[in-house]
Amino acid sequence: MACGFYSGWLLLLTVACALGDQNILSQYALVPDVVYETECRERYFFVSVKLPPAGSQLQFQAIDAGGAYPITAQYGEFCGYTVQTDLDRVVLRASYFSCHTDNQNDETFTFKFKLIVVDRIRGETSATISKTCSLHLPWTPRDVLCEENYMEVSVSRDLSCPYAGNLKDDGTKINSVGSVVSTWQVMFEKEGQHSEVMSAENAAALGYFLMSTSGRIVLRTAFGRPHTTIKMADGVAIHELHSVVLFRQKLTVMKMDLDVACVLSESSSSGAEMHWEITGKIPPLMKSEFEDKLTSSRVTSQLLDKQTISRGHALAGSTETVGTGVPYVSSEEFGKNLVENQYYYQRSFTDTGVKVVATHPLALNLLTINRTVPEDHAFTVYLGNVPLYVVLEAVELNGNYFHVWAAIKNGYISEIPYSNGTHAYSIKVQFEDPVVEMIYFTEGVFQFSLSIKYILKLMPQEKPFYHSVSVVNYVHDVFPPTFSGKCEVNGISFKLDHNKFEYMWKFTIGPYPLTQQLADSRGYILTNDSQSPIMYAPLFTTGYLYENITLQQFFGTFEIFTRNAKTLEVMQSSAKRCLFKTTELLVCSTDGVMTVVSDVTKAVPRADPARTTLLDRNCKPREFDETRVLFSFGLNTCGTRVKVCCLKLQLWPLVRSSCLHIASFLQINQEFIMYENEILFHMSYSSEIKPVITRDAPFKITIRCIYSVHGTSRLFVKRNFKAETPAVTAPVDHKAKAPVTG
């Protein structure tokens, strides 16, 4: 009787990027924060576990009545287990003939595993995963399972044939499940070499697993073991092993052909699709009576029928090869893509004979070019080679988030399409833009830096991934500009020479930016002389420092600061000190000193300046002449009165007479402190009968200093005073007023 056979020939192309489908059983394990999924597939059991938090380790153990067995790499390839890390998941696949599976008549298979998570904080936690699977497809006379780490063949025991040679064993029979195979012999054959016969025990030592079930004999081996070879067929690499098992059945020596071959071709990319090509006929499995009964392909457990092919999949072939194409852009059930950083992964499993597993990561080769031209004072960054199925969702510029529509509106991004189906994005950001980081790197050198984070999505799943790039540019010979000051009769003018890097600087009066709004509120005058801005600061406007005040003259100093526009660090100071003639003035300093020069004869033409005092009659003029007096005193001396005012209308009736005249100087609802004193006139009276000298003061001139409450940090709590800015000086009231009587 001939030993020929025919084989049901099943080709299953499984692109298992989706970790399961509607038939998947999703469960929450006893292990905290770990979710796993299970599924029974054609010839193996599938488990997918979401990776635990960083710093944790995940392990699998196979469980049977004899105990628990850690699934290591070596143990897995020998016993029929495959464990892989797939981005954010760990996948376990167990053959139906794996070592510790409960096999009921080759039709029902029960799996039991222990999932262990070792966490540095929680220690070791575990969960038990168990599942019973029924055979989806009936066994063919010869089934070949090609995994990524091993190949496995199971053959119906009906295919055994008498063997003409001798078998040196103790006559152990194969007639029951779990029959002892240790006395079997295995014969390995290689083309052009003598056959090598060894015991099953010696074969196991070389990594060959041999077992018997109720109706089948199973052989499993890892790739690259002794006696395996690689051959080419139709341009495709085939891993093959020729082996025969010899055993005794009653008085007859029987042999079982356990030839196995696997095609492990990797996928290729055409730019729009992924392709696999495998040989339609595997020579080691083709015998004289070989008959091709069935060829079919599946993607993620879905049969490639007319409906699925219409969604973009392709199935083509000839008598020699079968090719399958899966588009990158497809419906969510098929070809689900996984993206991490710059690499694009499409997990692919090809089943041949029953199953061939191949992994092919496709690099998403995004092209980044820094096209910045320093003379343009703007960053220009090009992101190219972006496939059609990748779209830009948003960008982060130095941590500032912009949705793509907002980035386009602000002029940051433009899209560039190409005829080959790809597109590109160009980002342009001016150096002066607030999102750009700018530092004064060293003297005369500015450093500009921009970190770009592209937030992209892979369609149609809308799965986000990121691409980051940083660019730096230096601008040399940049020095902080200065103002040239000029003394005028009633103020100081400043002129700034034109500077092409003006956006790098901010000009301030003290801490306040020099803007048109500040100029309007303080009385500065801003003009432009051709290309040079000019600022005129009239005397007695806020910002002056007054020194050496006498009845004849005083010095006034005005200062403008040049600051780094980003850090506001003072880089340059432009100060001008001028000598002015003294007529009348009222100065309220930041350290709490009021200095006043007043012509008292404007109020009382016949007044004697030498006989004037303040509210405290011990406070007399520091200087005086025929018409004017000079008083200089601390705000907590000389009888000075203090009033707290607010410009809210409901408070005005209480302080209206004292506060209303300052409304144009302060903001509405702003609280302020008003220090008020009076210059009193002491007159001499005489009669015809008897001259009398009186110290009554029937006339007075009111002087006031007004400070913002928020800008005053100390109010004589420790007999000192400190304000951020000089006070608003209320106009001197030259109208002499008699004391109120009655």
KAJO-V88512 format. One record per residue. RES is the residue in one letter. SS is DSSP state (@ for helix, = for strand, . for the rest). PHI is phi in whole degrees, -180 to 180 (none if undefined). Layout:
((RES & SS & PHI) (RES & SS & PHI))
This chain:
((M & . & none) (A & . & -75) (C & . & -98) (G & . & -71) (F & . & -156) (Y & . & -118) (S & . & -128) (G & . & -66) (W & . & -107) (L & . & -116) (L & = & -110) (L & = & -117) (L & = & -100) (T & = & -115) (V & . & -94) (A & . & -99) (C & . & -71) (A & . & -75) (L & . & -85) (G & . & 111) (D & . & -141) (Q & . & -65) (N & . & -86) (I & . & -71) (L & = & -96) (S & = & -99) (Q & = & -136) (Y & = & -99) (A & . & -75) (L & . & -69) (V & . & -69) (P & . & -59) (D & . & 65) (V & . & -121) (V & = & -118) (Y & = & -130) (E & = & -129) (T & = & -131) (E & = & -159) (C & = & -90) (R & . & -114) (E & . & -55) (R & . & -131) (Y & = & -157) (F & = & -101) (F & = & -117) (V & = & -129) (S & = & -125) (V & = & -121) (K & = & -69) (L & . & -58) (P & . & -70) (P & . & -57) (A & . & -57) (G & . & 95) (S & . & -101) (Q & = & -120) (L & = & -118) (Q & = & -137) (F & = & -115) (Q & = & -130) (A & = & -87) (I & = & -121) (D & = & -143) (A & . & -63) (G & . & -85) (G & = & 140) (A & = & -116) (Y & = & -130) (P & = & -59) (I & . & -92) (T & . & -92) (A & @ & -62) (Q & @ & -69) (Y & @ & -68) (G & @ & -66) (E & @ & -71) (F & @ & -82) (C & @ & -102) (G & . & 93) (Y & = & -121) (T & = & -128) (V & = & -120) (Q & = & -137) (T & = & -97) (D & = & -123) (L & . & 58) (D & . & -99) (R & = & -139) (V & = & -113) (V & = & -112) (L & = & -119) (R & = & -122) (A & = & -123) (S & = & -62) (Y & . & -63) (F & . & -106) (S & . & -66) (C & . & -56) (H & . & -108) (T & . & -91) (D & = & -81) (N & = & -102) (Q & = & -107) (N & . & 60) (D & . & 59) (E & . & -127) (T & = & -126) (F & = & -131) (T & = & -112) (F & = & -112) (K & = & -144) (F & = & -133) (K & = & -111) (L & = & -97) (I & = & -118) (V & = & -119) (V & = & -105) (D & = & -117) (R & . & -64) (I & . & -95) (R & . & -85) (G & = & 81) (E & = & -102) (T & = & -125) (S & = & -149) (A & = & -145) (T & = & -102) (I & = & -112) (S & = & -134) (K & = & -161) (T & = & -111) (C & = & -115) (S & = & -103) (L & . & -65) (H & . & -78) (L & . & -115) (P & . & -64) (W & . & -66) (T & . & -91) (P & . & -53) (R & = & -133) (D & = & -115) (V & = & -115) (L & = & -112) (C & = & -109) (E & . & -98) (E & . & -77) (N & . & -119) (Y & . & -162) (M & = & -127) (E & = & -137) (V & = & -128) (S & = & -126) (V & = & -124) (S & = & -62) (R & @ & -65) (D & @ & -69) (L & @ & -89) (S & . & -72) (C & = & -130) (P & = & -62) (Y & . & -115) (A & . & -77) (G & . & -84) (N & . & -101) (L & . & -123) (K & . & -93) (D & . & -148) (D & . & -96) (G & . & 82) (T & . & -61) (K & = & -97) (I & . & -108) (N & . & -140) (S & . & -152) (V & . & -64) (G & . & 77) (S & . & -59) (V & . & -66) (V & . & -111) (S & . & -64) (T & . & -96) (W & . & -70) (Q & = & -124) (V & = & -119) (M & = & -112) (F & = & -101) (E & = & -122) (K & . & -132) (E & . & -62) (G & . & 81) (Q & . & -130) (H & . & -72) (S & . & -65) (E & = & -116) (V & = & -109) (M & = & -147) (S & = & -73) (A & @ & -61) (E & @ & -66) (N & @ & -68) (A & @ & -64) (A & @ & -63) (A & @ & -65) (L & . & -88) (G & . & 101) (Y & = & -100) (F & = & -97) (L & = & -131) (M & = & -147) (S & = & -126) (T & . & -116) (S & . & -64) (G & . & -136) (R & = & -141) (I & = & -115) (V & = & -120) (L & = & -127) (R & = & -136) (T & = & -153) (A & . & -77) (F & . & -71) (G & . & 84) (R & . & -74) (P & . & -55) (H & . & 82) (T & = & -88) (T & = & -136) (I & = & -121) (K & = & -130) (M & = & -103) (A & = & -139) (D & . & 57) (G & . & 78) (V & = & -116) (A & = & -78) (I & = & -125) (H & = & -93) (E & = & -138) (L & = & -142) (H & = & -104) (S & = & -146) (V & = & -134) (V & = & -99) (L & = & -112) (F & = & -152) (R & = & -106) (Q & = & -120) (K & . & 58) (L & . & -99) (T & = & -109) (V & = & -83) (M & = & -110) (K & = & -130) (M & = & -129) (D & = & -77) (L & . & -115) (D & . & -60) (V & = & -142) (A & = & -147) (C & = & -135) (V & = & -99) (L & . & -119) (S & . & -76) (E & . & -87) (S & . & -77) (S & = & -131) (S & = & -121) (S & . & -105) (G & . & 100) (A & . & -118) (E & = & -138) (M & = & -105) (H & = & -127) (W & = & -125) (E & = & -135) (I & = & -129) (T & = & -77) (G & . & -77) (K & . & -132) (I & . & -102) (P & @ & -51) (P & @ & -62) (L & @ & -98) (M & . & -94) (K & . & -104) (S & . & -62) (E & . & -108) (F & . & -66) (E & . & -136) (D & . & -82) (K & . & -94) (L & . & -158) (T & . & -131) (S & . & -147) (S & . & -131) (R & = & -133) (V & = & -123) (T & . & 49) (S & . & 67) (Q & = & -107) (L & = & -67) (L & . & -80) (D & . & -100) (K & @ & -61) (Q & @ & -66) (T & @ & -71) (I & @ & -64) (S & @ & -67) (R & . & -83) (G & . & 121) (H & . & -82) (A & = & -133) (L & = & -137) (A & = & -140) (G & = & -178) (S & . & -139) (T & . & -70) (E & . & -102) (T & = & -132) (V & = & -126) (G & = & -117) (T & = & -130) (G & = & -119) (V & = & -123) (P & = & -71) (Y & . & -67) (V & . & -96) (S & . & -148) (S & . & -68) (E & . & -66) (E & . & -73) (F & . & -123) (G & . & 56) (K & . & -69) (N & . & -100) (L & = & -118) (V & = & -125) (E & = & -145) (N & . & 54) (Q & . & -98) (Y & = & -112) (Y & = & -109) (Y & = & -111) (Q & = & -125) (R & = & -74) (S & = & -133) (F & = & -128) (T & = & -114) (D & = & -99) (T & = & -125) (G & . & 74) (V & . & -142) (K & = & -162) (V & = & -123) (V & = & -112) (A & = & -137) (T & = & -120) (H & = & -141) (P & = & -78) (L & = & -105) (A & = & -74) (L & . & -89) (N & . & -84) (L & . & -68) (L & = & -107) (T & = & -113) (I & = & -129) (N & = & -87) (R & . & -104) (T & . & -69) (V & = & -112) (P & @ & -54) (E & @ & -65) (D & @ & -83) (H & . & 54) (A & = & -155) (F & = & -82) (T & = & -130) (V & = & -125) (Y & = & -107) (L & = & -116) (G & = & -120) (N & = & 61) (V & = & -88) (P & . & -65) (L & . & -62) (Y & . & -86) (V & = & -114) (V & = & -124) (L & = & -89) (E & = & -92) (A & = & -165) (V & = & -135) (E & = & -117) (L & = & -109) (N & . & 51) (G & . & 85) (N & = & -89) (Y & = & -84) (F & = & -134) (H & = & -63) (V & @ & -58) (W & @ & -68) (A & @ & -70) (A & @ & -65) (I & @ & -66) (K & @ & -62) (N & . & -81) (G & . & 82) (Y & . & -80) (I & = & -126) (S & = & -136) (E & = & -102) (I & = & -123) (P & = & -86) (Y & . & -128) (S & . & -68) (N & . & -84) (G & . & 96) (T & . & -88) (H & = & -147) (A & = & -141) (Y & = & -128) (S & = & -116) (I & = & -110) (K & = & -129) (V & = & -133) (Q & = & -66) (F & . & -56) (E & . & -81) (D & . & -63) (P & . & -59) (V & . & -76) (V & . & -80) (E & = & -83) (M & = & -134) (I & = & -134) (Y & = & -81) (F & = & -65) (T & = & -157) (E & . & -59) (G & . & 82) (V & = & -128) (F & = & -106) (Q & = & -111) (F & = & -112) (S & = & -138) (L & = & -144) (S & = & -104) (I & = & -114) (K & = & -118) (Y & = & -83) (I & = & -104) (L & = & -109) (K & = & -131) (L & = & -95) (M & . & -96) (P & . & -92) (Q & . & -72) (E & . & 58) (K & = & -85) (P & = & -80) (F & = & -150) (Y & = & -131) (H & = & -137) (S & = & -122) (V & = & -153) (S & = & -126) (V & = & -129) (V & = & -134) (N & = & -141) (Y & = & -116) (V & = & -116) (H & = & -102) (D & . & 57) (V & . & -117) (F & . & -124) (P & . & -62) (P & . & -74) (T & . & -124) (F & = & -99) (S & = & -95) (G & = & -97) (K & = & -140) (C & = & -80) (E & = & -111) (V & . & -63) (N & . & -123) (G & = & 168) (I & = & -132) (S & = & -111) (F & = & -126) (K & = & -125) (L & = & -109) (D & . & -66) (H & . & -61) (N & . & -135) (K & . & -72) (F & . & -108) (E & @ & -60) (Y & @ & -67) (M & @ & -81) (W & = & -127) (K & = & -128) (F & = & -107) (T & = & -134) (I & = & -105) (G & . & 66) (P & . & -91) (Y & = & -99) (P & = & -61) (L & . & -81) (T & . & -120) (Q & @ & -64) (Q & @ & -65) (L & @ & -65) (A & @ & -61) (D & @ & -65) (S & @ & -73) (R & @ & -104) (G & . & 94) (Y & . & -73) (I & = & -120) (L & = & -107) (T & = & -139) (N & = & -125) (D & = & -109) (S & . & 54) (Q & . & -103) (S & = & -115) (P & = & -72) (I & = & -127) (M & = & -122) (Y & = & -112) (A & = & -108) (P & = & -61) (L & . & -60) (F & . & 76) (T & . & -80) (T & . & -62) (G & . & 122) (Y & = & -82) (L & = & -116) (Y & = & -107) (E & = & -140) (N & . & 52) (I & . & -79) (T & . & -131) (L & . & -69) (Q & . & -98) (Q & = & -160) (F & = & -160) (F & = & -102) (G & = & -123) (T & = & -121) (F & = & -125) (E & = & -131) (I & = & -118) (F & = & -101) (T & = & -103) (R & = & -119) (N & = & -63) (A & . & -63) (K & . & -92) (T & . & -93) (L & . & 63) (E & . & -71) (V & = & -70) (M & = & -107) (Q & = & -157) (S & = & -124) (S & = & -119) (A & = & -120) (K & = & -131) (R & = & -113) (C & = & -128) (L & = & -98) (F & = & -121) (K & = & -80) (T & . & -88) (T & . & -115) (E & . & -135) (L & = & -161) (L & = & -138) (V & = & -119) (C & = & -116) (S & . & -86) (T & . & -73) (D & . & -98) (G & . & 81) (V & = & -124) (M & = & -105) (T & = & -122) (V & = & -134) (V & = & -119) (S & = & -136) (D & = & -87) (V & @ & -72) (T & @ & -72) (K & @ & -71) (A & . & -90) (V & . & -131) (P & . & -54) (R & . & -103) (A & . & -71) (D & . & -104) (P & @ & -55) (A & @ & -70) (R & @ & -102) (T & = & -92) (T & = & -143) (L & . & -94) (L & . & -57) (D & . & -84) (R & . & -68) (N & . & -81) (C & . & -92) (K & = & -111) (P & . & -61) (R & . & -75) (E & = & -140) (F & = & -158) (D & . & -135) (E & . & -67) (T & . & -128) (R & = & -118) (V & = & -129) (L & = & -126) (F & = & -111) (S & = & -141) (F & = & -153) (G & = & -74) (L & . & -69) (N & . & -105) (T & . & -129) (C & . & 59) (G & . & 77) (T & . & -60) (R & = & -94) (V & = & -119) (K & = & -132) (V & = & -101) (C & = & -121) (C & = & -141) (L & . & -83) (K & . & -63) (L & @ & -61) (Q & @ & -67) (L & @ & -96) (W & @ & -61) (P & @ & -56) (L & @ & -76) (V & @ & -132) (R & @ & -58) (S & @ & -65) (S & @ & -98) (C & @ & -107) (L & @ & -63) (H & @ & -71) (I & @ & -99) (A & . & -58) (S & . & -76) (F & . & -99) (L & . & -123) (Q & . & -78) (I & . & -59) (N & . & 69) (Q & . & -89) (E & = & -82) (F & = & -148) (I & = & -115) (M & = & -114) (Y & = & -103) (E & = & -133) (N & = & -139) (E & = & -137) (I & = & -91) (L & = & -101) (F & = & -106) (H & . & -110) (M & . & -103) (S & . & -104) (Y & = & -117) (S & = & -141) (S & . & -120) (E & . & -68) (I & . & -83) (K & . & -148) (P & = & -65) (V & = & -132) (I & . & -103) (T & . & -117) (R & . & -102) (D & . & -64) (A & . & -119) (P & . & -74) (F & = & -130) (K & = & -154) (I & = & -122) (T & = & -91) (I & = & -127) (R & = & -140) (C & = & -124) (I & = & -125) (Y & = & -116) (S & = & -71) (V & . & -61) (H & . & -70) (G & . & -98) (T & = & -112) (S & = & -91) (R & = & -138) (L & = & -118) (F & . & 60) (V & . & -62) (K & . & -117) (R & . & 59) (N & . & -139) (F & = & -145) (K & = & -151) (A & = & -124) (E & . & -68) (T & . & -134) (P & . & -59) (A & . & -77) (V & = & -74) (T & = & -97) (A & . & -68) (P & . & -57) (V & . & -69) (D & = & -87) (H & . & -82) (K & . & -77) (A & . & -70) (K & . & -123) (A & . & -79) (P & . & -60) (V & . & -76) (T & . & -122) (G & . & 92))
